[in-house]
Amino acid sequence: MSLEARFWHSRGRFVLDAQLQAPTRAVTVLFGHSGCGKSTLLHCLAGLERAAGRCRLNGTWWQHDERKLFVPTHKRRLGLVFQDARLFEHLSVAANLRYATRRSRAGAAEWNTVVELLGLGPLLRQTAPTLSGGERQRVAIARSLLARPEVLLLDEPLASLDAASKAAILPYLERLTAELAMPMVYVTHSADELVRLGNQVILMEAGRTLEAGPLETMLSRLDLPLAHREDASAVIAAQVQGWDEALHLSILRLGALQLRVPQIRPRVGQPVRLRVRARDVSLTLDPPGRTSILNVLPAQVLETAADSPGQHLVRLRIEDQILLSRISELSQRHLCLQPGMAVFAQVKSVALV
Amino acid sequence: MIDQADFTAAVLTFELAAISTTILLLLGTPLAWWLAHARFRGKAVVEAIVGLPLVLPPTVLGFYLLVALGRNGPLAWLLEPLGGGGLAFTFQGLVIGSVIYSLPFVVQPTQDAFTLIGRRPLQAAATLRAAPLDRFFTIAIPQATRGLVTGATLGFAHTVGEFGVVLMIGGNIPGETQVLSIAIYNHVEALEYGRAHVLSGALLVFSFVLLFLVYAINRRLPGRL
């Protein structure tokens, strides 16, 4: 069960040379700068734009040029959330949703589930022009879900929202990605959204898909641009072990290690994903003495690489997970870090994603 | 105040305008849609032809129609099913003339409205499994209401006020082709200024009220400006 595609196209200076594989029950993030062809690729998947190539969903061809096969958009079972929402301005919120259910024959149960999932109950009677940007996007997502798609495509759904609306809508998206059993392709240029929502990453540059792989791997590969971004970070998985009420700290289990982080809500035993920025991890060869840093973890150096001028990146293994650390060129000269060396990683802060 | 002949002319005028406007909407809307969305060589030629009545003297248009629709005209065969005999000096001839004469007034606002809607909402509808015709009737038409109302009103008003084309192809047959503008002309010719005043005044008020209503209603209709 997956969406697979291969497209190529060249028009003037614009080149598209893309390969995509999006497994089900996963969010595949198409990541790259604005204008690198991510949206074009998504539109090709939806059949809204035409490039040479092939594309199939769960084994059914949507496009197969050699067989002269091209299924028009309205006959593809897909949901597409556009960056600009594209609500039907002449209809109310409820009528926008009904537009989808009438054609997909979605029933009352699906309606209720989706309306509840996206918190649309209070908005149903409003008309499209009265909604805020974040509300519009929630309606657009609900509408595409009510089309009963077999794949969900999201084209930078948060890009045109302000920070507050983004923060408000992200939890809805996270619930969505956790509950949906279909392939999702999510286009974005925001590393934040990538880390919070993605499972699989496809990097795109100048119309070409470069590398693809699981999020954790792709984030920490020193040969890829993700690790060299200013906000480079690693994502690690941990479990809630307990908390210290008096000190407002949660205790997380990371293999045999413990992490103490500012108190978080999840129940004991619940798995959590943590984002650790490379710039928040410093390294020391000797166990630090008295320090304000709460989390000092024994680690092994896997790889080092030059970063931006004066900076050095170190890929570390902690238990069986990967962490990145950004240190100065000078520190690297002092410490002479080599693959295989044992160090202590001092983690200044982590964020729950 | 208004005599039987003038009343007949008024009824005939509005009958002509109503029939022409209906035909114009049926023909003009698909034509406007096609012009708004199709990309082909020679599109400018089609647009220029549609727009011709805007600049062409009505007498010129009327003259060619008279020749084409006459008993032995090159288009007379088209009219065989209607009984033949040519359409010059008949009400049907007036309808055809009006439709051609008012076409740009309906097509242009409608085409502008369709262009303004653009492809975006239609693409969104396609992803919600709406087939092309479905998209046209559920998205394009409702969102283009302003353009359609404006087009229909202009087409109607323009037909009510037409003179040159009517005179050329319809002549001046009371109850058959004598419309208000011709009746006014006749009154003035006959120095019946009082009756000319009544009809002219009525047309002026009617036209103003019609346009006023359109602008007032259009402000409340969907369809971005």
Interface residues (C-beta under 8 A of the other chain):
Chain A: A46 L48 P72 T73 H74 K75 L78 G79 L80 F82 D84 R86 L87 F88 E89 H90 Y99 A100 R103 S104 R143 S144 A147
Chain B: R120 P121 Q123 A124 A125 A126 T127 L128 R129 A130 A131 P132 D134 R135 T138 I139 P142 Q143 T145 P222 G223 R224
